[in-house]
Amino acid sequence: MSMDFAPVIDAVKSTRPIIFDKALASSVKMKGEADFVTEVDLRISEHLKQQLGALHPEIGFMSEEEEPGELARRRWILDPIDGTTNLVFGYNMSSVSLALVEDERPVFGVVYNPFSDEVFCAEAGHGATLNGAPIAVVDRPVDGCLIEFGAGSTRKHEADVAFDVAKNVFKHCLDLRRICSSALAICFVACGRINGYFEKRLKPWDYAAACLILAEAGGQSSNWDGAPMQYAAPQSIVCGSPKAYAFLREAVAAK
């Protein structure tokens, strides 16, 4: 049965005043080494849980700021702030990421950048959009590609792997980028601002919405072994336009 996702998008956009509340953003705790959580994260998680529960009480909920529990067959996957460190430092590259997953396949995704007021969105089988306009990947030759990579500030023991791959990639592509919001990075691939992205370990809320947006924009994604992305546990990711994806898959294969 089809769903009207317009109220869901509106609910995500309604988080903007929370994100711009400087008092909430300055209320910071540490979940672990280099792993921040702000009152913004917590308020958005609670706000959207209430909003989505009112719209669709039959759908389960999975969020970065929720205690883990049994995963519903049909569930929202939320990252209330993807790029919390960016938010804490005023870097203005953070996003709210929300996906609807059914039987372990995303069927809807929205990624909202409140600082640029950009809404990336996709419904399975209906293409991807940015603020309502269709978007598509740009399939440049590898030597003309911009590539984003994540190094995982909370997993610095894996830094050698990330930077070894990045060094090799840098030698072949045009240049590297570090946005440090996984959801935005994948969406930037979807709309052609960059061409590929890789990271050794992400959690489902980091990529669930954005991977659908990328797929609907003509891009590809998998884990580093080439297996399809899954949405119940952390894993690696490599994604891009067709040429960039093929190149990056080869680059990470030995790692």
C-alpha positions in Angstrom: 0.0 0.0 0.0 1.4 3.4 -1.0 2.0 6.0 1.7 1.8 9.8 1.6 5.3 10.8 2.6 4.7 14.5 2.5 3.8 14.7 6.2 6.9 12.7 7.0 9.1 15.2 5.1 7.4 18.0 6.9 8.1 16.4 10.2 11.8 16.1 9.4 11.9 19.8 8.3 10.2 20.8 11.5 13.4 19.9 13.4 15.1 23.0 12.0 14.4 25.3 15.1 15.8 22.6 17.4 19.0 22.4 15.4 19.4 26.2 15.4 18.9 26.4 19.2 22.4 27.3 20.3 21.7 26.5 23.9 20.8 22.9 23.0 23.8 22.6 20.7 26.1 23.7 23.4 24.8 21.1 25.8 27.3 18.4 25.0 28.1 15.0 26.5 30.6 12.4 25.5 29.4 8.9 24.6 32.9 7.7 24.0 36.2 8.9 22.6 35.6 11.7 20.0 31.9 10.7 20.1 29.6 13.6 21.0 25.9 13.7 21.8 24.1 17.0 22.2 20.7 17.9 23.5 19.9 18.6 19.9 20.3 14.9 19.1 18.1 13.9 22.0 15.4 16.4 21.3 15.2 15.6 17.6 15.0 11.9 18.4 12.2 12.3 20.8 10.4 14.9 18.6 10.4 12.7 15.5 9.5 9.5 17.4 6.4 11.3 18.6 5.6 12.8 15.2 6.1 9.5 13.3 4.2 7.6 16.0 1.3 9.9 15.6 1.4 9.5 11.8 2.0 5.8 11.6 1.8 4.0 15.0 2.1 0.6 13.4 5.7 1.3 12.2 8.7 0.5 14.5 11.5 2.9 15.3 15.3 2.6 15.3 17.5 5.5 16.2 21.1 6.3 17.1 19.8 7.7 20.4 17.4 4.9 21.2 18.3 1.9 23.3 18.6 -1.1 21.0 15.7 -3.6 21.0 14.0 -6.1 18.7 14.0 -4.8 15.2 10.5 -4.5 13.6 10.0 -5.8 10.1 8.8 -2.4 9.1 10.7 0.4 10.9 11.9 4.0 10.6 15.7 4.3 10.9 16.7 7.7 12.2 19.9 9.6 12.7 18.8 12.8 14.5 22.0 14.5 13.7 24.5 13.0 11.3 27.6 15.1 11.8 27.3 15.9 15.5 30.9 16.9 15.8 30.3 19.4 12.9 27.3 20.7 14.8 29.3 21.2 18.0 32.1 23.1 16.2 29.7 25.2 14.1 30.9 23.6 10.9 27.4 23.7 9.4 27.6 20.3 7.7 25.1 18.2 9.5 21.9 16.5 8.5 18.8 14.7 9.8 18.5 11.3 8.1 15.3 9.2 8.1 14.6 6.0 6.2 11.7 3.6 6.1 12.8 0.0 5.8 10.5 -2.9 5.0 11.8 -6.5 5.1 15.4 -5.1 5.2 15.0 -3.0 2.1 14.7 0.8 2.3 11.5 2.1 0.6 11.8 5.7 1.5 14.5 8.1 2.5 14.9 11.8 3.3 18.1 13.6 4.3 17.7 17.2 5.4 20.5 19.8 5.6 19.0 22.6 7.7 21.9 24.9 7.1 21.4 25.0 3.3 17.7 24.1 3.7 18.2 21.2 1.2 15.9 18.2 1.2 17.2 15.1 -0.5 14.5 12.5 -0.9 13.6 9.2 -2.6 10.9 6.7 -2.7 11.8 3.3 -4.1 11.1 3.1 -7.8 10.3 6.8 -8.1 13.7 8.5 -8.5 15.6 10.9 -6.3 15.0 14.6 -5.8 16.7 17.6 -4.3 14.1 20.2 -3.1 11.7 18.5 -5.5 13.8 18.6 -8.6 15.2 15.3 -10.0 18.8 14.5 -9.4 21.3 11.9 -10.9 24.9 10.9 -10.4 27.6 12.3 -12.7 29.7 9.5 -14.1 33.0 11.1 -14.6 36.3 9.3 -15.5 38.2 8.4 -12.4 40.9 11.0 -12.9 38.2 13.7 -12.9 36.4 12.4 -9.7 36.1 14.0 -6.3 36.0 11.3 -3.7 34.9 11.5 -0.1 36.2 9.2 2.6 35.5 8.6 6.2 38.2 7.8 8.7 36.0 7.2 11.8 37.2 9.5 14.6 35.8 7.0 17.2 37.8 4.1 15.6 41.3 5.6 15.3 42.8 2.1 15.6 41.6 1.6 12.0 43.1 4.8 10.7 46.0 3.1 8.9 43.5 1.2 6.7 41.4 4.3 5.9 44.4 6.5 5.1 46.2 3.8 3.1 43.2 3.4 0.8 42.7 7.2 0.7 46.4 7.7 -0.4 46.0 5.2 -3.2 42.7 6.7 -4.3 44.2 10.2 -4.2 46.9 9.2 -6.7 44.2 8.3 -9.2 41.3 10.7 -8.7 41.1 14.5 -9.0 41.0 15.2 -5.3 39.6 14.0 -1.9 37.1 15.5 0.4 36.1 15.1 4.1 32.5 16.3 4.7 32.2 14.2 7.9 28.4 13.6 7.5 28.0 10.3 5.9 24.4 10.9 4.8 25.3 14.2 3.2 28.4 12.7 1.5 26.2 9.9 -0.1 23.6 12.5 -1.2 26.3 14.6 -2.7 27.3 11.6 -4.8 23.6 11.3 -5.8 23.4 14.8 -7.1 26.9 14.9 -8.7 28.7 17.2 -6.3 31.2 14.4 -5.6 31.5 11.0 -7.3 32.3 8.4 -4.7 32.6 7.7 -1.0 34.1 5.0 1.2 34.4 4.3 4.9 35.4 1.2 6.9 32.5 1.2 9.4 29.2 2.9 9.6 25.9 2.2 11.4 22.6 1.7 9.5 21.2 5.2 10.5 24.3 6.8 8.8 23.4 5.4 5.4 19.9 3.9 5.2 18.2 6.9 3.7 21.1 8.1 1.6 21.8 4.8 0.0 18.2 4.6 -1.3 18.6 8.2 -2.6 21.8 7.2 -4.3 20.3 4.1 -5.9 17.4 6.1 -7.2 19.8 8.6 -8.7 21.7 5.9 -10.6 24.5 5.2 -8.2 25.7 2.0 -6.6 26.7 0.9 -3.1 27.9 -2.2 -1.3 30.1 -3.1 1.6 33.8 -3.5 1.0 33.4 -7.2 0.0 30.8 -6.3 -2.6 27.8 -7.6 -0.6 24.5 -5.6 -0.6 24.1 -3.1 2.1 22.0 -4.3 5.1 20.2 -2.3 7.8 20.4 -4.2 11.1 24.1 -3.9 12.1 27.2 -1.8 11.4 29.3 -2.5 8.2 31.6 -0.9 5.7 30.5 1.1 2.7 31.7 1.9 -0.7 29.5 3.8 -3.2 29.6 6.1 -6.2 28.6 6.7 -9.8 29.3 3.6 -11.9 32.9 4.4 -12.8 33.8 5.7 -9.4 32.1 2.7 -7.6 34.0 0.2 -9.7 37.3 2.0 -9.1 36.7 2.2 -5.3 35.6 -1.4 -5.0 38.9 -2.4 -6.4 40.7 0.0 -4.1 39.2 -1.3 -0.9 39.1 -5.0 -2.0 42.6 -5.7 -0.6 41.8 -4.1 2.7 
